[in-house]
Each structure stands twice: as C-alpha cells, then as structure tokens.
Amino acid sequence: MVKGNPVTHHRLVEAGCVVHQYDGAEISVKGGGGPTCLTRPVEREVDN
C-alpha cells in the first residue's frame, strides 16, 4: 500500500495481513497508476 495511511495500515496488520508499503508520490498520488498496476497477483487458499 502507499505510505502515509497509518489507520488503514494498522487495521490491515491487526487483521493478520502482511503489509508492504511504498512511496507512491510519483505514481499513485499523481493519478498515474496504483498498487494493483505495480504488484503481482496474490494466491489465496480457500477453506471449503
């Protein structure tokens, strides 16, 4: 996630997520892209 969102970061960590932050000043904040454009797909395990 983009650095500078401490409440969201805290909530994700509390929910058990591993959160990686990046400085998005040139890409995300200016509207030229976002974390979904910069990351690989996530593989999830589904409980049936």
C-alpha positions as a Markdown table, in Angstrom:
| # | Residue | x | y | z |
|---|---|---|---|---|
| 1 | Met | 0.0 | 0.0 | 0.0 |
| 2 | Val | 1.0 | 3.6 | -0.4 |
| 3 | Lys | 2.9 | 5.1 | 2.6 |
| 4 | Gly | 1.0 | 7.6 | 4.7 |
| 5 | Asn | -2.2 | 5.8 | 5.5 |
| 6 | Pro | -1.5 | 4.8 | 9.1 |
| 7 | Val | -5.1 | 3.9 | 10.1 |
| 8 | Thr | -5.5 | 1.5 | 7.1 |
| 9 | His | -2.1 | 0.1 | 7.7 |
| 10 | His | -2.9 | -0.6 | 11.4 |
| 11 | Arg | -6.2 | -2.2 | 10.6 |
| 12 | Leu | -4.7 | -4.5 | 8.0 |
| 13 | Val | -1.9 | -5.6 | 10.3 |
| 14 | Glu | -4.4 | -6.2 | 13.1 |
| 15 | Ala | -6.5 | -8.3 | 10.7 |
| 16 | Gly | -3.4 | -10.5 | 10.2 |
| 17 | Cys | -2.2 | -9.1 | 6.8 |
| 18 | Val | 1.4 | -8.7 | 5.9 |
| 19 | Val | 1.6 | -5.1 | 4.6 |
| 20 | His | 4.3 | -3.8 | 2.2 |
| 21 | Gln | 4.4 | 0.0 | 1.8 |
| 22 | Tyr | 5.9 | 2.0 | -0.9 |
| 23 | Asp | 6.4 | 5.7 | -1.6 |
| 24 | Gly | 3.7 | 6.5 | -4.2 |
| 25 | Ala | 4.3 | 10.2 | -4.6 |
| 26 | Glu | 5.2 | 10.0 | -8.3 |
| 27 | Ile | 2.9 | 7.2 | -9.3 |
| 28 | Ser | -0.2 | 6.7 | -7.2 |
| 29 | Val | -0.7 | 10.2 | -5.7 |
| 30 | Lys | -0.5 | 12.0 | -9.0 |
| 31 | Gly | -3.0 | 9.5 | -10.6 |
| 32 | Gly | -0.6 | 7.8 | -12.9 |
| 33 | Gly | -1.2 | 4.3 | -11.5 |
| 34 | Gly | -1.8 | 2.4 | -8.4 |
| 35 | Pro | -0.6 | -0.6 | -6.4 |
| 36 | Thr | -2.7 | -3.0 | -8.4 |
| 37 | Cys | -0.8 | -1.9 | -11.5 |
| 38 | Leu | 2.6 | -2.5 | -9.7 |
| 39 | Thr | 2.1 | -5.8 | -8.0 |
| 40 | Arg | 1.7 | -9.4 | -8.9 |
| 41 | Pro | -1.4 | -11.4 | -8.3 |
| 42 | Val | -2.0 | -12.9 | -4.9 |
| 43 | Glu | -2.6 | -16.6 | -4.4 |
| 44 | Arg | -5.1 | -17.3 | -1.8 |
| 45 | Glu | -6.1 | -20.5 | 0.0 |
| 46 | Val | -9.8 | -21.1 | 0.2 |
| 47 | Asp | -11.4 | -23.1 | 3.0 |
| 48 | Asn | -14.2 | -25.3 | 1.8 |
